Amino acid sequence: MNISINNHSYEVKKGDRLLDIARKNHEHIGYFCGGNSICQTCYVKVLEGSELLSPLSVEEKALLSETLIREGTRMACLTTVEGEGTIRVVSLVEEVKRVAETNPLQLTEYAAKMGWESLVKFPETMRLQGSRDFDLWQLIADVISGIGDALRLIANALVPSWSDDSAGDGTKSSEACKPLQMSAYCNDKAEKSSSLEREHIAA
């Protein structure tokens, strides 16, 4: 079965967690707490196939406002694929990126809305987090891993990547990706470009 994250399609299997799918495929999605449902940066909006995902958990209901739930928002660290069919989601990070690119004046309104939706759930969120029993060292390891992955995505985004050698003459063009373009597609192009350069040097 397939899932589309930020307009990129990936093969998945039943039980896969949305956050793990995104991290495995280098999709830009928030996970500074390493997937422990603390930082609440892994919001995704389900555009299609909500019935194919795991039901809202008690944790999600405590962390997400009624408005966000009605809009199809889920937490990627708490949501798994449960059925076959078409699933399309967009991450909060991608949503912000699109707003910034198409109508940056709406960023303030968007930030205010998300801030308010978090505020109305703050007491319930604090009660939930206070009742949880964390493995401190595992939590620290997860956070370090999450921050490391995020920094790698940022580094890839800041380095222009080049399209493949379509002419077969060793020339490159920068038609595909631009600096600050954070996407699995551009990251993949950068990896392919590096591989081609290594082969050329070795030859």
BAKOLMI-22687 format. One record per residue: residue in three letters; x negated, z negated, y negated of N, C-alpha, C, O in turn. Coordinates in nm, 2 decimals. Example, Ala and Ser with C-alpha at 12.3 -4.5 7.8 and 13.67 -1.06 7.14 Angstrom:
<atoms>
> aa, n_xx, n_zz, n_yy, ca_xx, ca_zz, ca_yy, c_xx, c_zz, c_yy, o_xx, o_zz, o_yy
> ALA, -1.32, -0.78, 0.57, -1.23, -0.78, 0.45, -1.32, -0.78, 0.33, -1.42, -0.85, 0.33
> SER, -1.28, -0.71, 0.22, -1.37, -0.71, 0.11, -1.29, -0.79, 0.00, -1.34, -0.80, -0.11
</atoms>
This chain:
<atoms>
> aa, n_xx, n_zz, n_yy, ca_xx, ca_zz, ca_yy, c_xx, c_zz, c_yy, o_xx, o_zz, o_yy
> MET, -0.09, 0.00, 0.12, 0.00, 0.00, 0.00, -0.09, 0.00, -0.12, -0.21, -0.04, -0.12
> ASN, -0.03, 0.04, -0.24, -0.11, 0.05, -0.36, -0.05, -0.03, -0.47, 0.07, -0.06, -0.47
> ILE, -0.13, -0.07, -0.56, -0.09, -0.14, -0.69, -0.16, -0.07, -0.80, -0.28, -0.04, -0.79
> SER, -0.09, -0.06, -0.91, -0.15, -0.01, -1.04, -0.17, -0.12, -1.13, -0.08, -0.19, -1.17
> ILE, -0.30, -0.14, -1.17, -0.33, -0.24, -1.27, -0.39, -0.17, -1.39, -0.50, -0.10, -1.38
> ASN, -0.33, -0.18, -1.50, -0.37, -0.12, -1.63, -0.39, 0.03, -1.61, -0.49, 0.10, -1.65
> ASN, -0.30, 0.09, -1.53, -0.29, 0.24, -1.51, -0.40, 0.29, -1.41, -0.43, 0.40, -1.40
> HIS, -0.46, 0.19, -1.33, -0.56, 0.23, -1.23, -0.50, 0.19, -1.10, -0.46, 0.07, -1.08
> SER, -0.51, 0.28, -1.00, -0.44, 0.25, -0.87, -0.55, 0.20, -0.77, -0.66, 0.25, -0.76
> TYR, -0.51, 0.10, -0.69, -0.59, 0.04, -0.59, -0.52, 0.01, -0.46, -0.40, -0.02, -0.46
> GLU, -0.59, 0.03, -0.35, -0.53, -0.01, -0.22, -0.53, -0.16, -0.20, -0.63, -0.22, -0.23
> VAL, -0.42, -0.21, -0.15, -0.41, -0.36, -0.13, -0.34, -0.38, 0.00, -0.29, -0.29, 0.06
> LYS, -0.35, -0.51, 0.05, -0.28, -0.55, 0.17, -0.19, -0.67, 0.14, -0.22, -0.74, 0.04
> LYS, -0.10, -0.70, 0.22, -0.01, -0.81, 0.20, -0.09, -0.94, 0.20, -0.18, -0.96, 0.28
> GLY, -0.05, -1.02, 0.10, -0.12, -1.15, 0.08, -0.23, -1.15, -0.02, -0.28, -1.25, -0.06
> ASP, -0.27, -1.03, -0.06, -0.38, -1.02, -0.17, -0.33, -1.08, -0.30, -0.22, -1.06, -0.34
> ARG, -0.42, -1.16, -0.36, -0.38, -1.22, -0.49, -0.41, -1.12, -0.60, -0.52, -1.05, -0.60
> LEU, -0.33, -1.11, -0.70, -0.35, -1.02, -0.81, -0.48, -1.04, -0.88, -0.55, -0.94, -0.91
> LEU, -0.52, -1.16, -0.90, -0.65, -1.19, -0.97, -0.76, -1.14, -0.88, -0.86, -1.08, -0.94
> ASP, -0.76, -1.15, -0.75, -0.87, -1.11, -0.67, -0.88, -0.96, -0.67, -0.99, -0.90, -0.66
> ILE, -0.76, -0.89, -0.67, -0.76, -0.74, -0.67, -0.83, -0.70, -0.80, -0.91, -0.60, -0.80
> ALA, -0.79, -0.76, -0.91, -0.84, -0.72, -1.04, -1.00, -0.74, -1.05, -1.07, -0.66, -1.10
> ARG, -1.04, -0.86, -1.00, -1.18, -0.89, -1.01, -1.26, -0.80, -0.92, -1.37, -0.75, -0.96
> LYS, -1.21, -0.77, -0.80, -1.28, -0.68, -0.71, -1.30, -0.55, -0.77, -1.40, -0.48, -0.74
> ASN, -1.21, -0.50, -0.84, -1.21, -0.36, -0.90, -1.25, -0.36, -1.04, -1.24, -0.26, -1.11
> HIS, -1.31, -0.47, -1.09, -1.36, -0.48, -1.23, -1.26, -0.45, -1.34, -1.29, -0.39, -1.44
> GLU, -1.13, -0.48, -1.31, -1.03, -0.47, -1.42, -1.05, -0.58, -1.52, -1.07, -0.70, -1.48
> HIS, -1.03, -0.55, -1.64, -1.05, -0.66, -1.74, -0.92, -0.74, -1.75, -0.81, -0.70, -1.79
> ILE, -0.94, -0.86, -1.70, -0.83, -0.96, -1.69, -0.89, -1.10, -1.71, -1.01, -1.12, -1.67
> GLY, -0.82, -1.19, -1.78, -0.88, -1.32, -1.81, -0.89, -1.41, -1.68, -0.79, -1.41, -1.61
> TYR, -1.00, -1.48, -1.66, -1.01, -1.57, -1.55, -1.12, -1.67, -1.58, -1.21, -1.69, -1.49
> PHE, -1.13, -1.73, -1.70, -1.24, -1.82, -1.73, -1.24, -1.94, -1.65, -1.35, -2.00, -1.63
> CYS, -1.13, -1.98, -1.59, -1.13, -2.10, -1.50, -1.16, -2.07, -1.36, -1.15, -2.15, -1.27
> GLY, -1.19, -1.94, -1.33, -1.23, -1.90, -1.20, -1.11, -1.89, -1.10, -1.12, -1.89, -0.98
> GLY, -0.99, -1.88, -1.16, -0.87, -1.86, -1.08, -0.80, -1.99, -1.03, -0.74, -1.99, -0.93
> ASN, -0.83, -2.10, -1.11, -0.77, -2.23, -1.07, -0.65, -2.27, -1.16, -0.61, -2.38, -1.16
> SER, -0.59, -2.17, -1.22, -0.46, -2.19, -1.30, -0.48, -2.30, -1.40, -0.39, -2.38, -1.42
> ILE, -0.59, -2.29, -1.48, -0.61, -2.39, -1.58, -0.61, -2.32, -1.72, -0.55, -2.36, -1.81
> CYS, -0.69, -2.21, -1.73, -0.71, -2.15, -1.86, -0.59, -2.07, -1.91, -0.58, -2.04, -2.03
> GLN, -0.51, -2.02, -1.81, -0.39, -1.94, -1.85, -0.42, -1.81, -1.92, -0.35, -1.77, -2.01
> THR, -0.53, -1.75, -1.89, -0.57, -1.62, -1.95, -0.55, -1.51, -1.85, -0.58, -1.39, -1.89
> CYS, -0.50, -1.53, -1.73, -0.48, -1.42, -1.64, -0.34, -1.37, -1.64, -0.29, -1.32, -1.54
> TYR, -0.27, -1.39, -1.75, -0.13, -1.33, -1.76, -0.13, -1.18, -1.73, -0.21, -1.11, -1.78
> VAL, -0.03, -1.14, -1.65, 0.00, -1.00, -1.64, 0.15, -0.98, -1.65, 0.23, -1.07, -1.63
> LYS, 0.18, -0.86, -1.70, 0.32, -0.83, -1.72, 0.36, -0.73, -1.61, 0.29, -0.62, -1.59
> VAL, 0.46, -0.76, -1.53, 0.50, -0.67, -1.42, 0.59, -0.56, -1.47, 0.70, -0.60, -1.52
> LEU, 0.55, -0.44, -1.46, 0.63, -0.33, -1.51, 0.72, -0.27, -1.41, 0.82, -0.21, -1.44
> GLU, 0.68, -0.29, -1.28, 0.76, -0.23, -1.17, 0.72, -0.31, -1.04, 0.60, -0.34, -1.02
> GLY, 0.82, -0.33, -0.96, 0.79, -0.39, -0.83, 0.78, -0.54, -0.82, 0.71, -0.60, -0.74
> SER, 0.85, -0.61, -0.91, 0.85, -0.76, -0.92, 0.90, -0.82, -0.79, 0.86, -0.92, -0.74
> GLU, 0.99, -0.75, -0.72, 1.05, -0.80, -0.60, 0.95, -0.79, -0.48, 0.98, -0.84, -0.37
> LEU, 0.84, -0.72, -0.50, 0.74, -0.70, -0.40, 0.63, -0.81, -0.41, 0.53, -0.81, -0.33
> LEU, 0.64, -0.90, -0.51, 0.54, -1.00, -0.53, 0.60, -1.14, -0.49, 0.72, -1.15, -0.47
> SER, 0.51, -1.23, -0.47, 0.55, -1.36, -0.43, 0.65, -1.42, -0.53, 0.63, -1.39, -0.65
> PRO, 0.74, -1.51, -0.49, 0.83, -1.57, -0.59, 0.76, -1.66, -0.69, 0.65, -1.71, -0.66
> LEU, 0.82, -1.68, -0.80, 0.76, -1.77, -0.90, 0.74, -1.91, -0.83, 0.83, -1.97, -0.77
> SER, 0.62, -1.96, -0.85, 0.59, -2.09, -0.79, 0.63, -2.20, -0.89, 0.65, -2.18, -1.01
> VAL, 0.62, -2.33, -0.84, 0.65, -2.44, -0.93, 0.55, -2.45, -1.04, 0.58, -2.48, -1.15
> GLU, 0.42, -2.41, -1.01, 0.31, -2.41, -1.11, 0.34, -2.31, -1.21, 0.32, -2.34, -1.33
> GLU, 0.38, -2.19, -1.17, 0.41, -2.09, -1.27, 0.52, -2.12, -1.36, 0.52, -2.10, -1.48
> LYS, 0.63, -2.18, -1.31, 0.74, -2.22, -1.39, 0.70, -2.33, -1.49, 0.77, -2.34, -1.59
> ALA, 0.60, -2.41, -1.45, 0.56, -2.51, -1.55, 0.47, -2.46, -1.66, 0.46, -2.51, -1.76
> LEU, 0.40, -2.35, -1.63, 0.30, -2.29, -1.72, 0.36, -2.18, -1.81, 0.31, -2.15, -1.92
> LEU, 0.47, -2.11, -1.76, 0.52, -1.99, -1.83, 0.65, -2.03, -1.90, 0.74, -2.09, -1.83
> SER, 0.67, -1.99, -2.02, 0.80, -2.01, -2.09, 0.91, -1.92, -2.03, 0.88, -1.82, -1.96
> GLU, 1.03, -1.96, -2.06, 1.14, -1.88, -2.01, 1.14, -1.74, -2.07, 1.18, -1.64, -2.00
> THR, 1.09, -1.73, -2.19, 1.08, -1.59, -2.25, 0.98, -1.51, -2.18, 1.01, -1.39, -2.15
> LEU, 0.87, -1.56, -2.15, 0.76, -1.48, -2.08, 0.81, -1.45, -1.94, 0.79, -1.34, -1.89
> ILE, 0.88, -1.54, -1.88, 0.93, -1.51, -1.74, 1.04, -1.40, -1.75, 1.04, -1.31, -1.66
> ARG, 1.12, -1.40, -1.85, 1.22, -1.29, -1.86, 1.16, -1.16, -1.89, 1.21, -1.05, -1.85
> GLU, 1.04, -1.16, -1.96, 0.97, -1.04, -1.99, 0.89, -0.99, -1.87, 0.83, -0.88, -1.88
> GLY, 0.89, -1.06, -1.76, 0.81, -1.02, -1.64, 0.67, -1.07, -1.63, 0.59, -1.01, -1.56
> THR, 0.64, -1.17, -1.71, 0.50, -1.22, -1.71, 0.48, -1.31, -1.58, 0.56, -1.39, -1.54
> ARG, 0.36, -1.29, -1.52, 0.32, -1.37, -1.41, 0.17, -1.41, -1.43, 0.10, -1.35, -1.51
> MET, 0.13, -1.51, -1.36, -0.01, -1.55, -1.36, -0.07, -1.49, -1.24, -0.04, -1.52, -1.12
> ALA, -0.18, -1.41, -1.26, -0.24, -1.33, -1.15, -0.31, -1.43, -1.05, -0.32, -1.39, -0.93
> CYS, -0.35, -1.54, -1.09, -0.41, -1.64, -1.00, -0.31, -1.70, -0.90, -0.35, -1.77, -0.81
> LEU, -0.18, -1.69, -0.94, -0.08, -1.76, -0.86, 0.02, -1.66, -0.79, 0.12, -1.70, -0.74
> THR, -0.01, -1.53, -0.80, 0.08, -1.43, -0.76, 0.01, -1.34, -0.65, -0.10, -1.29, -0.67
> THR, 0.09, -1.32, -0.54, 0.03, -1.23, -0.43, 0.13, -1.12, -0.40, 0.24, -1.12, -0.43
> VAL, 0.07, -1.02, -0.34, 0.15, -0.90, -0.29, 0.22, -0.94, -0.16, 0.15, -0.98, -0.07
> GLU, 0.35, -0.92, -0.15, 0.42, -0.96, -0.04, 0.50, -0.85, 0.03, 0.55, -0.86, 0.14
> GLY, 0.52, -0.73, -0.04, 0.60, -0.62, 0.02, 0.54, -0.49, -0.01, 0.46, -0.47, -0.10
> GLU, 0.58, -0.39, 0.06, 0.53, -0.25, 0.04, 0.62, -0.18, -0.06, 0.74, -0.20, -0.06
> GLY, 0.55, -0.10, -0.14, 0.62, -0.02, -0.24, 0.54, 0.00, -0.36, 0.41, -0.02, -0.35
> THR, 0.60, 0.03, -0.47, 0.52, 0.06, -0.60, 0.52, -0.07, -0.68, 0.62, -0.12, -0.71
> ILE, 0.40, -0.11, -0.72, 0.38, -0.22, -0.81, 0.29, -0.18, -0.92, 0.19, -0.12, -0.91
> ARG, 0.34, -0.20, -1.04, 0.26, -0.17, -1.16, 0.26, -0.29, -1.25, 0.36, -0.35, -1.29
> VAL, 0.14, -0.33, -1.29, 0.12, -0.45, -1.38, 0.02, -0.41, -1.49, -0.06, -0.32, -1.48
> VAL, 0.03, -0.48, -1.61, -0.06, -0.46, -1.71, -0.11, -0.60, -1.75, -0.03, -0.69, -1.76
> SER, -0.24, -0.62, -1.77, -0.29, -0.75, -1.80, -0.27, -0.78, -1.95, -0.26, -0.69, -2.04
> LEU, -0.28, -0.91, -1.98, -0.27, -0.96, -2.12, -0.38, -0.90, -2.20, -0.36, -0.85, -2.32
> VAL, -0.50, -0.90, -2.15, -0.62, -0.84, -2.22, -0.60, -0.69, -2.25, -0.62, -0.65, -2.36
> GLU, -0.54, -0.62, -2.16, -0.52, -0.48, -2.18, -0.41, -0.46, -2.28, -0.41, -0.37, -2.37
> GLU, -0.31, -0.55, -2.28, -0.20, -0.54, -2.38, -0.25, -0.56, -2.52, -0.21, -0.49, -2.61
> VAL, -0.34, -0.66, -2.53, -0.40, -0.69, -2.67, -0.48, -0.57, -2.71, -0.48, -0.53, -2.83
> LYS, -0.56, -0.51, -2.62, -0.64, -0.39, -2.65, -0.56, -0.28, -2.70, -0.59, -0.21, -2.79
> ARG, -0.44, -0.25, -2.63, -0.36, -0.14, -2.67, -0.29, -0.17, -2.81, -0.28, -0.07, -2.89
> VAL, -0.26, -0.29, -2.84, -0.20, -0.32, -2.97, -0.31, -0.30, -3.08, -0.28, -0.24, -3.18
> ALA, -0.43, -0.34, -3.05, -0.54, -0.33, -3.14, -0.57, -0.18, -3.17, -0.60, -0.14, -3.28
> GLU, -0.55, -0.10, -3.07, -0.59, 0.04, -3.08, -0.47, 0.12, -3.15, -0.50, 0.22, -3.22
> THR, -0.35, 0.08, -3.13, -0.23, 0.16, -3.18, -0.17, 0.10, -3.31, -0.13, 0.18, -3.39
> ASN, -0.17, -0.03, -3.32, -0.11, -0.09, -3.44, -0.18, -0.23, -3.46, -0.11, -0.33, -3.43
> PRO, -0.30, -0.23, -3.51, -0.37, -0.36, -3.53, -0.30, -0.46, -3.62, -0.32, -0.58, -3.61
> LEU, -0.21, -0.41, -3.70, -0.13, -0.50, -3.79, -0.04, -0.59, -3.71, 0.00, -0.70, -3.76
> GLN, -0.01, -0.55, -3.59, 0.08, -0.63, -3.50, 0.01, -0.74, -3.43, 0.07, -0.83, -3.36
> LEU, -0.12, -0.74, -3.44, -0.20, -0.84, -3.36, -0.16, -0.99, -3.40, -0.15, -1.07, -3.32
> THR, -0.14, -1.01, -3.53, -0.11, -1.14, -3.58, 0.02, -1.19, -3.53, 0.04, -1.30, -3.48
> GLU, 0.12, -1.10, -3.53, 0.25, -1.13, -3.48, 0.25, -1.15, -3.32, 0.31, -1.25, -3.27
> TYR, 0.17, -1.07, -3.26, 0.15, -1.09, -3.11, 0.09, -1.22, -3.08, 0.13, -1.29, -2.99
> ALA, -0.02, -1.26, -3.15, -0.09, -1.38, -3.13, 0.00, -1.50, -3.16, 0.00, -1.60, -3.08
> ALA, 0.08, -1.49, -3.26, 0.17, -1.60, -3.30, 0.28, -1.62, -3.19, 0.31, -1.74, -3.15
> LYS, 0.33, -1.51, -3.13, 0.43, -1.52, -3.03, 0.37, -1.59, -2.91, 0.43, -1.68, -2.85
> MET, 0.25, -1.54, -2.86, 0.19, -1.60, -2.74, 0.15, -1.75, -2.76, 0.16, -1.83, -2.67
> GLY, 0.11, -1.78, -2.89, 0.08, -1.92, -2.92, 0.20, -2.01, -2.91, 0.19, -2.12, -2.86
> TRP, 0.31, -1.96, -2.96, 0.44, -2.03, -2.96, 0.48, -2.05, -2.81, 0.53, -2.16, -2.78
> GLU, 0.48, -1.95, -2.73, 0.52, -1.96, -2.59, 0.44, -2.06, -2.51, 0.49, -2.12, -2.42
> SER, 0.31, -2.07, -2.55, 0.23, -2.17, -2.48, 0.26, -2.31, -2.53, 0.26, -2.41, -2.46
> LEU, 0.29, -2.32, -2.66, 0.32, -2.45, -2.72, 0.44, -2.51, -2.66, 0.45, -2.63, -2.64
> VAL, 0.55, -2.43, -2.64, 0.67, -2.49, -2.59, 0.66, -2.54, -2.45, 0.74, -2.62, -2.41
> LYS, 0.56, -2.49, -2.38, 0.54, -2.54, -2.24, 0.42, -2.64, -2.23, 0.39, -2.69, -2.12
> PHE, 0.37, -2.68, -2.35, 0.25, -2.77, -2.35, 0.27, -2.90, -2.28, 0.19, -2.94, -2.19
> PRO, 0.38, -2.97, -2.31, 0.40, -3.10, -2.24, 0.41, -3.08, -2.09, 0.35, -3.16, -2.01
> GLU, 0.48, -2.98, -2.04, 0.50, -2.96, -1.90, 0.37, -2.92, -1.83, 0.33, -2.96, -1.72
> THR, 0.29, -2.84, -1.91, 0.16, -2.79, -1.86, 0.07, -2.91, -1.84, -0.01, -2.92, -1.74
> MET, 0.07, -3.00, -1.94, -0.02, -3.12, -1.93, 0.02, -3.21, -1.82, -0.07, -3.27, -1.75
> ARG, 0.15, -3.23, -1.79, 0.19, -3.31, -1.68, 0.15, -3.25, -1.55, 0.10, -3.32, -1.45
> LEU, 0.16, -3.12, -1.54, 0.11, -3.05, -1.41, -0.04, -3.06, -1.39, -0.08, -3.10, -1.28
> GLN, -0.11, -3.04, -1.50, -0.26, -3.05, -1.48, -0.30, -3.19, -1.45, -0.40, -3.21, -1.37
> GLY, -0.23, -3.29, -1.51, -0.27, -3.42, -1.49, -0.24, -3.47, -1.35, -0.30, -3.57, -1.30
> SER, -0.15, -3.41, -1.28, -0.11, -3.45, -1.14, -0.19, -3.38, -1.04, -0.18, -3.41, -0.92
> ARG, -0.28, -3.28, -1.07, -0.35, -3.21, -0.98, -0.48, -3.28, -0.94, -0.54, -3.35, -1.02
> ASP, -0.53, -3.25, -0.82, -0.65, -3.32, -0.76, -0.75, -3.20, -0.74, -0.74, -3.13, -0.65
> PHE, -0.85, -3.20, -0.83, -0.95, -3.09, -0.83, -1.07, -3.13, -0.75, -1.12, -3.25, -0.76
> ASP, -1.14, -3.04, -0.68, -1.27, -3.05, -0.63, -1.36, -3.01, -0.75, -1.38, -2.90, -0.78
> LEU, -1.42, -3.11, -0.82, -1.50, -3.09, -0.94, -1.61, -2.99, -0.92, -1.62, -2.90, -1.01
> TRP, -1.69, -3.00, -0.82, -1.80, -2.91, -0.80, -1.75, -2.76, -0.77, -1.81, -2.67, -0.82
> GLN, -1.65, -2.75, -0.70, -1.59, -2.62, -0.67, -1.53, -2.56, -0.80, -1.55, -2.44, -0.82
> LEU, -1.47, -2.64, -0.88, -1.41, -2.60, -1.00, -1.52, -2.55, -1.10, -1.51, -2.44, -1.16
> ILE, -1.63, -2.62, -1.10, -1.75, -2.58, -1.19, -1.80, -2.45, -1.14, -1.83, -2.36, -1.22
> ALA, -1.82, -2.43, -1.01, -1.87, -2.31, -0.95, -1.78, -2.19, -0.98, -1.82, -2.08, -1.02
> ASP, -1.64, -2.22, -0.97, -1.55, -2.11, -1.00, -1.55, -2.07, -1.15, -1.54, -1.95, -1.18
> VAL, -1.56, -2.17, -1.24, -1.57, -2.14, -1.38, -1.69, -2.06, -1.41, -1.68, -1.96, -1.49
> ILE, -1.81, -2.10, -1.36, -1.93, -2.02, -1.38, -1.92, -1.88, -1.33, -1.96, -1.79, -1.40
> SER, -1.86, -1.87, -1.21, -1.84, -1.73, -1.16, -1.74, -1.65, -1.25, -1.77, -1.53, -1.27
> GLY, -1.64, -1.71, -1.29, -1.54, -1.64, -1.38, -1.60, -1.60, -1.51, -1.58, -1.48, -1.56
> ILE, -1.68, -1.69, -1.57, -1.75, -1.65, -1.70, -1.85, -1.54, -1.68, -1.87, -1.45, -1.76
> GLY, -1.92, -1.55, -1.56, -2.02, -1.45, -1.53, -1.96, -1.31, -1.52, -2.01, -1.21, -1.57
> ASP, -1.85, -1.31, -1.45, -1.78, -1.18, -1.43, -1.73, -1.12, -1.57, -1.74, -1.00, -1.59
> ALA, -1.68, -1.21, -1.65, -1.63, -1.17, -1.78, -1.75, -1.12, -1.87, -1.73, -1.02, -1.94
> LEU, -1.86, -1.18, -1.86, -1.98, -1.14, -1.94, -2.03, -1.00, -1.89, -2.07, -0.92, -1.97
> ARG, -2.02, -0.98, -1.76, -2.06, -0.85, -1.71, -1.96, -0.74, -1.75, -2.01, -0.63, -1.79
> LEU, -1.83, -0.77, -1.76, -1.74, -0.67, -1.81, -1.77, -0.64, -1.96, -1.76, -0.52, -2.00
> ILE, -1.80, -0.74, -2.04, -1.83, -0.72, -2.18, -1.95, -0.64, -2.19, -1.96, -0.55, -2.28
> ALA, -2.06, -0.67, -2.11, -2.18, -0.60, -2.12, -2.16, -0.45, -2.09, -2.21, -0.36, -2.16
> ASN, -2.08, -0.42, -1.98, -2.05, -0.28, -1.95, -1.98, -0.21, -2.06, -1.99, -0.09, -2.09
> ALA, -1.89, -0.29, -2.13, -1.81, -0.23, -2.23, -1.89, -0.19, -2.36, -1.86, -0.10, -2.43
> LEU, -2.00, -0.27, -2.38, -2.08, -0.25, -2.50, -2.18, -0.13, -2.48, -2.24, -0.09, -2.57
> VAL, -2.20, -0.09, -2.35, -2.30, 0.01, -2.33, -2.23, 0.14, -2.30, -2.14, 0.15, -2.21
> PRO, -2.25, 0.25, -2.38, -2.19, 0.38, -2.36, -2.22, 0.43, -2.22, -2.33, 0.43, -2.18
> SER, -2.12, 0.48, -2.15, -2.14, 0.54, -2.02, -2.12, 0.69, -2.03, -2.05, 0.74, -2.12
> TRP, -2.19, 0.76, -1.94, -2.19, 0.90, -1.94, -2.11, 0.96, -1.83, -2.11, 0.91, -1.72
> SER, -2.06, 1.08, -1.85, -1.99, 1.15, -1.75, -2.08, 1.21, -1.65, -2.20, 1.22, -1.68
> ASP, -2.03, 1.25, -1.53, -2.12, 1.30, -1.43, -2.17, 1.44, -1.47, -2.12, 1.50, -1.56
> ASP, -2.28, 1.48, -1.40, -2.34, 1.61, -1.43, -2.25, 1.72, -1.37, -2.27, 1.77, -1.26
> SER, -2.15, 1.76, -1.45, -2.06, 1.86, -1.40, -2.12, 2.00, -1.39, -2.08, 2.08, -1.31
> ALA, -2.23, 2.03, -1.48, -2.29, 2.16, -1.47, -2.39, 2.17, -1.37, -2.43, 2.29, -1.33
> GLY, -2.44, 2.06, -1.31, -2.54, 2.07, -1.20, -2.68, 2.10, -1.25, -2.77, 2.13, -1.17
> ASP, -2.70, 2.09, -1.39, -2.83, 2.12, -1.44, -2.91, 2.00, -1.49, -3.01, 2.01, -1.57
> GLY, -2.85, 1.88, -1.46, -2.92, 1.76, -1.50, -2.88, 1.71, -1.64, -2.93, 1.61, -1.69
> THR, -2.79, 1.78, -1.71, -2.75, 1.74, -1.84, -2.64, 1.64, -1.83, -2.57, 1.63, -1.73
> LYS, -2.62, 1.56, -1.94, -2.52, 1.46, -1.94, -2.43, 1.48, -2.07, -2.48, 1.54, -2.16
> SER, -2.31, 1.44, -2.06, -2.22, 1.44, -2.18, -2.15, 1.31, -2.18, -2.13, 1.24, -2.08
> SER, -2.11, 1.27, -2.30, -2.05, 1.14, -2.32, -1.90, 1.16, -2.35, -1.84, 1.08, -2.43
> GLU, -1.84, 1.25, -2.28, -1.70, 1.29, -2.31, -1.60, 1.18, -2.26, -1.49, 1.17, -2.31
> ALA, -1.64, 1.11, -2.15, -1.54, 1.03, -2.08, -1.51, 0.89, -2.15, -1.40, 0.85, -2.16
> CYS, -1.62, 0.82, -2.18, -1.61, 0.68, -2.22, -1.68, 0.66, -2.36, -1.77, 0.73, -2.39
> LYS, -1.63, 0.56, -2.42, -1.68, 0.52, -2.55, -1.73, 0.38, -2.55, -1.68, 0.30, -2.46
> PRO, -1.82, 0.34, -2.64, -1.85, 0.19, -2.65, -1.73, 0.11, -2.67, -1.63, 0.16, -2.74
> LEU, -1.73, -0.01, -2.62, -1.62, -0.10, -2.63, -1.50, -0.06, -2.54, -1.39, -0.12, -2.55
> GLN, -1.51, 0.04, -2.46, -1.40, 0.08, -2.38, -1.41, 0.01, -2.24, -1.49, 0.05, -2.16
> MET, -1.33, -0.10, -2.23, -1.34, -0.18, -2.11, -1.24, -0.13, -2.01, -1.12, -0.16, -2.02
> SER, -1.29, -0.07, -1.90, -1.20, -0.03, -1.80, -1.27, -0.01, -1.67, -1.39, 0.02, -1.67
> ALA, -1.20, -0.02, -1.56, -1.27, 0.01, -1.43, -1.32, 0.15, -1.42, -1.43, 0.17, -1.36
> TYR, -1.25, 0.24, -1.48, -1.29, 0.38, -1.48, -1.43, 0.40, -1.54, -1.52, 0.46, -1.49
> CYS, -1.44, 0.34, -1.66, -1.57, 0.35, -1.73, -1.68, 0.28, -1.67, -1.80, 0.32, -1.66
> ASN, -1.65, 0.16, -1.61, -1.75, 0.09, -1.54, -1.80, 0.16, -1.42, -1.92, 0.16, -1.39
> ASP, -1.71, 0.23, -1.35, -1.74, 0.31, -1.23, -1.83, 0.43, -1.28, -1.92, 0.46, -1.20
> LYS, -1.80, 0.49, -1.39, -1.88, 0.60, -1.44, -2.02, 0.55, -1.47, -2.12, 0.63, -1.45
> ALA, -2.03, 0.43, -1.53, -2.16, 0.38, -1.56, -2.24, 0.36, -1.44, -2.36, 0.39, -1.44
> GLU, -2.18, 0.30, -1.33, -2.25, 0.28, -1.21, -2.30, 0.41, -1.14, -2.41, 0.42, -1.09
> LYS, -2.21, 0.51, -1.15, -2.25, 0.64, -1.09, -2.37, 0.70, -1.17, -2.46, 0.76, -1.11
> SER, -2.36, 0.69, -1.30, -2.47, 0.74, -1.39, -2.60, 0.68, -1.36, -2.70, 0.74, -1.35
> SER, -2.60, 0.54, -1.34, -2.72, 0.47, -1.31, -2.78, 0.51, -1.18, -2.90, 0.53, -1.16
> SER, -2.69, 0.53, -1.08, -2.73, 0.58, -0.95, -2.80, 0.72, -0.95, -2.90, 0.74, -0.89
> LEU, -2.74, 0.81, -1.03, -2.80, 0.94, -1.04, -2.93, 0.94, -1.11, -3.02, 1.01, -1.07
> GLU, -2.95, 0.85, -1.21, -3.07, 0.84, -1.28, -3.18, 0.78, -1.19, -3.30, 0.83, -1.19
> ARG, -3.15, 0.69, -1.10, -3.24, 0.63, -1.01, -3.29, 0.74, -0.91, -3.41, 0.75, -0.88
> GLU, -3.19, 0.82, -0.86, -3.23, 0.93, -0.77, -3.32, 1.03, -0.84, -3.41, 1.08, -0.77
> HIS, -3.29, 1.06, -0.96, -3.37, 1.16, -1.04, -3.52, 1.11, -1.05, -3.61, 1.18, -1.03
> ILE, -3.53, 0.98, -1.08, -3.66, 0.92, -1.10, -3.74, 0.92, -0.97, -3.86, 0.95, -0.96
> ALA, -3.67, 0.89, -0.86, -3.73, 0.88, -0.73, -3.78, 1.02, -0.69, -3.88, 1.03, -0.62
> ALA, -3.70, 1.12, -0.72, -3.74, 1.26, -0.69, -3.87, 1.30, -0.76, -3.91, 1.42, -0.75
</atoms>
